[in-house]
């Protein structure tokens, strides 16, 4: 409530001709053993020094980008009736999560030139020069990456998913899947007019494992030998326990 009050009071403060003022419903997500996904509310307003202009189309485009990671995308070929891994492409600094929401269809909200400049849509974000080492089969591998992550809920696009009221107040909800990667998630809000970005605002959301999930994550990454031995002991104990139960039920 206090955040919302401060947000709307900020509209009265002098600034640029049009400026985004925004916030998140939460700035931290905790992943525990029973975590099955979450949802964040992104809301804000357009602060103006002059009355709203109606002579151009205004839009809001919002993106949420997860921690970057290197991935290998492989293509399977059928050889003698068996599917085997064939060609592969190394993709560097690929977002583990990427969501796009807009107040109108992206083709209307954002011109191709502005999308190329700001790297807003999913495909533009993935094909930034510093993020990929592409092979000659790039289109097929890029399509496969987008298809797999979209099916998993890691990449989403919601055109008309931003509620823009009276050309001033906006809000949208972004669903976060259960398979979140730990780290910083960057939220970017773009104000566009006639397809051109006139202002942008960025804020961060931090995702962290807690409890047993955190303990196992730290152990696996910082003490892999101990983690491996512990996993082996648990597997042996589980096998012995199952065997003992089986023998007992046969008596």
PyMOL commands that set and color helices and strands:
alter all, ss='L'
color gray80, all
select helices_A, chain A and resi 2-12+106-109+112-118+122-126+129-131+138-151+211-222+224-250
alter helices_A, ss='H'
color red, helices_A
select strands_A, chain A and resi 18-24+28-31+38-48+58-65+68-79+82-95+98-102+155-158+163-165+169-176+183-193+196-209
alter strands_A, ss='S'
color yellow, strands_A
deselect
rebuild
show_as cartoon
